[in-house]
Amino acid sequence: MMQSMAGLAKRAGFVTSGAMIAAALLLPACAQAQAQNGLSNLFGGIFSGSNPAPAQAPPGGAQPWSGEDGASGHPLMTAAAIREAAGNFNNCVAAMWPDAARRGITQENFQRFTAGLAPDLRIMDLMDSQPEFTKSIWDYLDILVNDNRLAKGREVLAKYKAQFDATEKATGVDRYIVASIWGIESNYSTQMGDRSVLQSTATLACIGRRQAYFKDEFLSALEIVNRGDLRPEQMRGSWAGAFGPTQFMPTAFKRFAVDGDGDGRRDVVDNPSDLIASTANNLKKDGWQSGQTWGYEVVVPQGFNYMLADRAKAMTLAQWEKLGLKRPAGQPFTHPAEKAYLLAPAGAQGPGFLMLQNFRVIMKYNPAEAYALAIGHFADRLRGGQPFVQPWPRQERELARTERLELQQLLAQRGFYKGTPDGQFGGQTREALRNFQASIGVPADGFASSDVLDRLRGR
């Protein structure tokens, strides 16, 4: 999800398809709000509102704005502020002409591409959505890494073998990772979102709490169509402006898109050569290590100190092995001197994973660990690898948002959590959970189970 958003935009704060689901998981990469395309449709109605009062008719018969204040509480997300900004939308867009001119956009094209733009206020609801229920990481993986998607991925790898060959030779980036991103972001170009990127980014540039960020995205989108790389009708995607099969944000397109077949255009929507080359170029520039894997599933021994399961506590694979971590079938680590950190997304009840440099690169693409794990695993399966060996604790239920808020509030009351409770679990919540668990003598794995919540309640 190029450059996806999750806490609000990957390199900005927002999420797409597979990424959107990741954002609604154990690592709410509320980490990037780009959602509402692709697989996010599986969760249908989650963002429905009431009392519609749109300033403009929604595009294409889409659901209208709720007319309500945003859940973030930001002053620019009140219903009154949204209505006021919507009323000034045309003036706001027109005022961006000097900035567009400095970017080399002609006045004729500026007028042509902005003519008829109207704010899509439904985006305000999506921007501030607070999903009540989340998906467990095992449900997330089940949705994204399935037989149908794998079959389609193998077809794509065969159909575009020449393009993958050329890109892999030029960049050193693993073709299976590129194919995995394509499959998880858009289900191989079948779920890319249907909102106009120009309309979405213009709306967000003039209305709501992320205007400075989205002004750059809107002007970058204008640069793309001004240059002729893409036509406006090709630039359709998520409500936050990500478009194409691997979900580029407009600013990411500027940084990473390349002309893969030498036709003079960088068409990451309909040209497989450009799409594959540009996605690989993104990973290469983010530090992809050629010939290396992303990580390993490992068996974590009983009694292990899960305080070591922290992204900041990297050790060599040889050091982890000395602590008792081994691959499920006893295979050796290929490069024991490589450094990795331990991820235990389901705590002591589920599998562990040692994450290498390339996993961190995938997380630059989208900073949700659940998303990056799905990408790495899907790539391995496309390569012919097997499913994860160890079982997930499927008997565990995910906490509702009210319970997640309560858990953070109880941790704060006991002095373990220093942040502002928001119902979104990230590294700070996991650290607080581990410290609480250690204080009561249970495995300090940072897993937010209903049992941990009961213990915090004193039951």
N, C-alpha and C positions, 0 to 999 in steps of 0.2 A: 504494500500500500504505500505508495510512493508519494510522497512523504506523508505518511498517514498521520493522524492525530489521535491522541489518547489522553488527556488531562487538560487539555485543549491544544493541539496539532503536533504530530510527529515533527519534529523541528518546528513545532508551533503549538500543537495541542489538539488533534482530532483523529477518529478511526473509521475504517471501511469494512465491508464484508466480513471476512474472517477476523479482521482486526476489531470490528465493532463487537463481535461476540466476545473476543478476548477482553475488551474493555468492560464487559458486563460480568466478568468472572472474578476469580479470586484476586487478580491483580487489576482491578479496575483501572486500568490505564484509562481511567477517566482521564487516563493518559491520553486521550486524543479523540476528539469528538467527531470524527469524520463520518461516522456511521450512516445508516439509512440507504445503503445500496446492497446489492449482492445478497449474501446470506442473512443479512439483518432482517430481510423480509420474512424469515422463518419465525420471527418473534412478533409479527404483525401487530397491532393494536396497542403495543406497549406504550406508545407515546400519544395516545388519543387525548384530546382535550374537550372542553365544553365551552358554551357561551361564545360561539364564533363571532368575531367582529373584525374581519380583515379590512385593512385599508385599501387593498387591491384584491381583485379576484385571484384565487390561487391558480397556478399554471396547470393546464391540461386536466382540469377537473380534480386536482389533488385536494386532500383534506385541508380545510382552511385553518388559519391561526385560531387558537383558543380564545384570544383576547384577554388572557390572564397574565399576571406578573410571572416572571421567570423564577424558577426554584432557587437560583443562585443568590437571590437577594441583591444583586448588583444594581445600583441606581439606574444604569442604562438599560436594564432588563425589566423595568416596571412597565405595565401596560401603557401608562401615560407617556413615558419616554419613548416607547416603541412607536406609538401613534404620531407623536411629534416628529420624530426622525423620519418616519415614512412620509409625512407630509412635506418634508424638505428633500426628499430623495432626488428629484430631478436636479435641484440646485447643487446637491452634494456631488452627483456624478459630473455635472458640468464643471464644477470647481477643480476637478482632477485633470483638466485638459493641460495646464502648464506642466504638470509632472509627466503626463503622457508624451508631450512634445519633447521633453528632455530625454526621453527613452527612444526617440526616433520614430514615434508613431505619427503618421501624417494626420493632418486635421480632417481630411476627407474620410480616412478610415476610422478615426475617433468618432466622428459623427455617425458614420454608417453602422459601426458596431455597438454604439450606445443608443441609437434611435429605438424608441419603443420599449426600452428596459423599464420594468416595474418591480417594486420590491416583492419578494416572496416571503411573506411574514410567517408562514408555517415554519420556516427555518428557526425562528426564535424559540418555538416550543422544542424543536429537536436539539437546539444548542444547549438548552437548560434542562433536558430530560433527566429524570432520576429514576431509573428502573427499579421497581420494587423487588424483583426476584433476579437472581443471578444463575448462571450455569456453572456446574462443577467442571474442573479441568478434564475429567474423563468424558463427560458428556460433550464438551467442546471438541475433544479429539475424535470422538465417535462421529460427530457431525461433519467434520472437515476431512478426516482421513478415512474414506470409505471406498468400497470396491468400485462403485460407479465412477468416482472421481479418479481413482487410480487407473482404470481402464481408459478413460478419456485422456489422462496425462500421457499414457504410453502411446496412444494414437498421435498426440501432438508431437511427442519426441520423435516419432518415426516420420511424420509428415514433414516436419521442418528440420530434419537431420542436418541438412547442408548448412542451414542458418546457425544451428547450435554448434556444429563443428567449427565454423568460422569464428564464432564469438568465443568459444572456449579456447581456441588457439590464440586469439588476439588478447584476451583478458585474463585467462587462467581461472575464470570463475566457473564452478561446477554447473553443468547444464541442468542437473537434477534440482538444484536449488532454484534456478531461474524458472524452470517448469513448475516447481512447487509454488512459488509466489504467484505465478500466473493462475494456477488452479485454485489456490485458496483465496486470492483477492477477487476473482471474478468468475470462478467456476468455468475457466477457459472461455472467456469473452461472452458468456451468456447472462451474466448478472453484473453489469457495470454501473447501474444507476441511470436515471433518466432526467435529471435536472440540468438545466443549462448552466454551465460553469460561469459564463459571463453574468447571468442573472444572479446566481447564488453568491458569487464573490462580490458583486456590486452591492447586493443587499447587505452582506456582512461588513462591507467597507463603510457603509453609511448608517447602519442601525446595529445596536447591541454593544456588547462589552469587548469585542475584539477588533475594533475598527482599524487600528494602526496595522495590525498584522494582515488583515484581509485587504486593506488598500494595496499593499504590495502584491498580494495574490491577484487582485483584479487587474492592476496595471500589467503584471506579468502575463496574464491571460490575453490582454490586448496586444502585447508584444508578439505573442505566438501567432495570433490571427493576422496581425499586421505584416509579419514576415512571410506568411503563407505556408508555414509548416502544417497547420491544420485549419480546417474551416470551422466556423462557429458551430455548425450543426454536428460536427464530430466531437466537439467538446461538451459532452454530457456525462454527468456522473453523480457523485454523492452531494448531499446538501452543503458540505463544506468545500466543495470544489475539486475533489480528487476525480480523475477521469482516466479512461483507458483500461485495458485488461489487467495492468499491474498497478493502476491507481497512482498516477503522478499528480501531485499538487503543481500548479503553474510555476512556482518558484523552483521546485525540484526539477521540473522539465528543463528549465533554463540551465541548471547546473549539470544535469546528467544525460539529457537526451542527445543521441548521436544519429547520424545518417548511416545506417547499417548497409545500405545497398548502393550508395553513391548517386541517388537520383536528385540530390539537392534539397530534399525535404526531410524533416525528422517527424515521421508519422508513427507515433507510438500507439495509435488506435487501430488502424487497419493494415499496417505494413508489418508482417512478422519479423522481417530482418531488423527493422528499426526498434521494434518492441523488445526483442530478445537482446540486442546489442545494448540498448539503453538501460534495461534492467540490470544487466551484468555490469555495465559501466558504473552504475550507482554503487553496487556492492564492492567493486574494485576500488573505487575512490574512498569508500568507507573503511578500507583496510583488509579486504578478503585475502586470506592466505591460500594460495594455490596448492592443491594436492592434499589439503588438510580437511578433516571432518569438523563437524560443529560440536560434537560431544559424545558422551557414552552413557547408556543406562548402567547403573551400578547397584549392587546389593549393599545396603548399609547394615552393619552388624548391630545386634541388640546391645543396648547400653551406650550407644554412640553419643557423643556430645554434639547435639544439634546446634549449639551456639556457634559452631564452625560453619553452619550452612548459611553463608552470607556472601553476597557478591564481592564484598571488599576483602574477603579472606581467601585469596587465591593461593594455591600451593601446587607443586609439581605433581604430576600423576603418580610418580614414584612415592612421594610423601603421603598422598592419599591412600595408596596401596598399603603402606606401612601401618596406617590407621585402621586397616581392615576392610577397606572398600574394594570390591572386586566386580568384574563384569559377570553377568548372570551365568554364562556358560564357561566361565573360567578363561576366556581368551585374554591374551596379554594386551596391554596398552601399546599401540604402535610406536609412539614417541614419548617415553616416560618422563622426559625432561620438560615437556610442555606444561604450562601452568593452566589450572582450571579452578573454577569455584563450584561448590556443591549446591544444587537446587533440590529441595525436597518439597514439591508443590502440594503433596498430600500428607506431609509430616511423616512420622514414623510408621504410619499404616500403609504407605504406598511406596513406589519405586523412587530411587534417588537418581540424580543425573549429574555428571561432571561436565561442566560447560567450558568450552575452549574459546579461543579468540574469535573464530568464525561465528559462534553463537552471539557474541557481543556485536558483531557486524550485523547480523540479522536484526538484533535489537535496535540498531541505529535506523534500520528500515522501519521498524515499529517497536516502540519500547515496552511492549508487554511480553513478559516471559512466557505466558501461555501461547501467545501467537508464535513466538520464535521457536518454541518447542514443537508446535504443530508443523511449522515450515521444515524444520530439520528432520522430523520423523517422516513426513510425507515424502521428502526427497529420498530418504533411505529406502522407503517402500517402493518408490518408482525405480530405484536402482536394483531392486530385487531383494531387499532386506525383509526381515520378519517383524511382526508386531512386537510391542514391548512384552517382555516375559513376565514381569511381576504384576500381580493384580492391583487394581485400585480399590480403595475402600468404598465401594458403591453403596454400602449400607448407610453411609453418612449423607445427611441432607445439607444443602446449602442454606445458610442463614438468610432470612429476609432482610430488607434494608433497615427496618425498624430494629431488628436484632443486632445488625452490624453496628448501627449507631449506639445502641445500648452497650454492646461489648466495648466499644471505644470509650464511652463515657465512664463505664465501670473501671476500665484500665486507668483512665485519667484520675479518677477519684482515689485510686490506690497508689498514684504517683508513677505509674509505669509508662503512660502515654502522654507525650508533651504537645501533640498537635491539636488541631481543632477537629472534633468528631464530625465526620461527614458521611459515614457509612461506606467509605471506599477504602479497601485494604491494599496497602502497599508495603514497602520496606519498613517504614516507621511502625506500622501496626504489627507486623510480624516480629520485629525486635521487641516491642512491648509485650507481646504474647509470650515470646520465649523467656523473657525475664520473669514474667508472672509464673509461668509453668515451672521454671527452675526454683522459684521461691516456695512452691508447694510440693516439690519433690516428684514431679511427673516429667516424662520426656519433653524437653524444651524444644519442640519442633516447629513452633510458630503456626500450627495448623488451627484455624478457627472452627472448631467443632461445636456442636450443641452442648457437649459435655463440658468444654472449657467455659462456655457461657454460663452454664448452671453453676460451676464452681465459683465463678466471679459473683454470681448472685447469692452465693453462700448456701446453696442447696447440697 
